[in-house]
Amino acid sequence: MKGIVKKLENMFVAATFAEAGEFDTAREIMRQKRPQNVDRISPAGRAGKDLRAPGVGR
């Protein structure tokens, strides 16, 4: 959700600069690298086998 909010914020800031005639600044803001999706599962998390119901022997 933070990524969407940040992306919208950058778009509005770029639009404001473009309206003021600062087209190069607006383009630079839109070219900024966005963070890639981050795996939100903790590497120290439980293994999938531990998440199964007790007695399930798959």
Backbone as CSV, one residue per row, in Angstrom:
resi,resn,N_x,N_y,N_z,CA_x,CA_y,CA_z,C_x,C_y,C_z
1,MET,0.822,-1.187,0.000,0.000,0.000,0.000,0.868,1.255,0.000
2,LYS,1.994,1.204,0.715,2.881,2.371,0.744,3.419,2.698,-0.635
3,GLY,3.681,1.657,-1.421,4.219,1.852,-2.762,3.261,2.623,-3.658
4,ILE,1.980,2.313,-3.542,0.973,2.999,-4.349,0.881,4.463,-3.936
5,VAL,0.889,4.703,-2.640,0.799,6.072,-2.135,2.009,6.886,-2.587
6,LYS,3.190,6.300,-2.501,4.410,6.999,-2.912,4.389,7.275,-4.416
7,LYS,3.915,6.324,-5.204,3.842,6.501,-6.646,2.881,7.642,-6.999
8,LEU,1.721,7.667,-6.359,0.768,8.754,-6.591,1.336,10.099,-6.167
9,GLU,2.017,10.109,-5.032,2.632,11.343,-4.553,3.637,11.880,-5.581
10,ASN,4.479,10.998,-6.107,5.453,11.414,-7.116,4.770,11.930,-8.383
11,MET,3.673,11.303,-8.768,2.953,11.749,-9.959,2.375,13.148,-9.760
12,PHE,1.819,13.403,-8.594,1.247,14.720,-8.327,2.330,15.791,-8.229
13,VAL,3.453,15.443,-7.632,4.560,16.393,-7.551,5.074,16.708,-8.952
14,ALA,5.224,15.682,-9.781,5.681,15.896,-11.155,4.682,16.758,-11.928
15,ALA,3.393,16.512,-11.731,2.371,17.310,-12.409,2.453,18.775,-11.989
16,THR,2.714,19.016,-10.711,2.836,20.387,-10.215,4.018,21.096,-10.865
17,PHE,5.152,20.403,-10.945,6.316,21.001,-11.603,6.031,21.260,-13.085
18,ALA,5.335,20.337,-13.739,5.027,20.507,-15.158,4.104,21.710,-15.368
19,GLU,3.138,21.883,-14.482,2.235,23.031,-14.589,2.986,24.351,-14.432
20,ALA,4.050,24.313,-13.641,4.842,25.523,-13.408,5.881,25.735,-14.515
21,GLY,5.899,24.848,-15.497,6.831,25.000,-16.609,8.168,24.331,-16.400
22,GLU,8.328,23.613,-15.316,9.585,22.899,-15.017,9.484,21.466,-15.553
23,PHE,9.479,21.348,-16.876,9.263,20.048,-17.501,10.403,19.069,-17.238
24,ASP,11.626,19.566,-17.243,12.775,18.682,-17.001,12.729,18.104,-15.588
25,THR,12.354,18.924,-14.627,12.249,18.446,-13.241,11.135,17.402,-13.131
26,ALA,10.017,17.663,-13.792,8.903,16.710,-13.770,9.322,15.367,-14.376
27,ARG,10.056,15.414,-15.489,10.530,14.167,-16.105,11.483,13.419,-15.192
28,GLU,12.352,14.159,-14.534,13.317,13.530,-13.622,12.605,12.828,-12.471
29,ILE,11.577,13.456,-11.930,10.814,12.846,-10.832,10.151,11.556,-11.317
30,MET,9.613,11.581,-12.523,8.942,10.389,-13.038,9.930,9.283,-13.418
31,ARG,11.178,9.619,-13.673,12.200,8.619,-14.020,12.814,7.934,-12.803
32,GLN,12.583,8.473,-11.627,13.205,7.909,-10.430,12.854,6.436,-10.309
33,LYS,13.839,5.667,-9.885,13.629,4.235,-9.706,12.660,4.004,-8.560
34,ARG,11.771,3.073,-8.787,10.834,2.705,-7.742,11.344,1.421,-7.088
35,PRO,11.126,1.294,-5.810,11.568,0.053,-5.158,10.837,-1.158,-5.737
36,GLN,11.557,-2.233,-5.898,10.951,-3.464,-6.389,10.118,-4.088,-5.284
37,ASN,9.227,-4.980,-5.672,8.432,-5.680,-4.672,9.359,-6.431,-3.735
38,VAL,9.079,-6.344,-2.478,9.901,-6.978,-1.465,9.161,-8.186,-0.934
39,ASP,9.868,-9.281,-0.806,9.265,-10.475,-0.238,8.938,-10.185,1.221
40,ARG,7.667,-10.216,1.552,7.251,-9.828,2.900,7.262,-11.002,3.872
41,ILE,7.630,-12.177,3.396,7.701,-13.329,4.286,9.074,-13.333,4.921
42,SER,9.095,-13.369,6.211,10.357,-13.339,6.943,11.165,-14.598,6.641
43,PRO,12.469,-14.447,6.353,13.282,-15.634,6.109,13.378,-16.527,7.340
44,ALA,13.152,-15.951,8.498,13.193,-16.734,9.728,11.825,-17.331,10.033
45,GLY,10.896,-17.172,9.079,9.536,-17.687,9.274,9.510,-19.197,9.353
46,ARG,8.369,-19.708,9.657,8.224,-21.150,9.808,8.194,-21.825,8.446
47,ALA,8.709,-23.004,8.394,8.689,-23.780,7.152,7.260,-24.211,6.847
48,GLY,6.958,-24.444,5.577,5.614,-24.828,5.173,5.111,-26.074,5.870
49,LYS,6.009,-27.025,6.141,5.599,-28.256,6.806,5.059,-27.959,8.201
50,ASP,5.621,-26.981,8.869,5.175,-26.631,10.219,3.795,-25.992,10.211
51,LEU,3.362,-25.472,9.070,2.082,-24.798,8.999,0.921,-25.744,8.743
52,ARG,1.209,-27.008,8.456,0.153,-27.981,8.200,-0.544,-28.375,9.478
53,ALA,-1.761,-28.841,9.297,-2.540,-29.306,10.443,-1.846,-30.518,11.065
54,PRO,-1.969,-30.664,12.378,-1.358,-31.831,13.023,-1.942,-33.133,12.453
55,GLY,-1.093,-34.095,12.254,-1.517,-35.396,11.759,-1.524,-35.516,10.255
56,VAL,-1.282,-34.432,9.541,-1.238,-34.493,8.085,0.169,-34.888,7.691
57,GLY,0.318,-36.022,7.010,1.648,-36.524,6.681,1.945,-36.465,5.207
58,ARG,1.821,-35.350,4.614,2.089,-35.226,3.174,3.539,-35.226,2.918
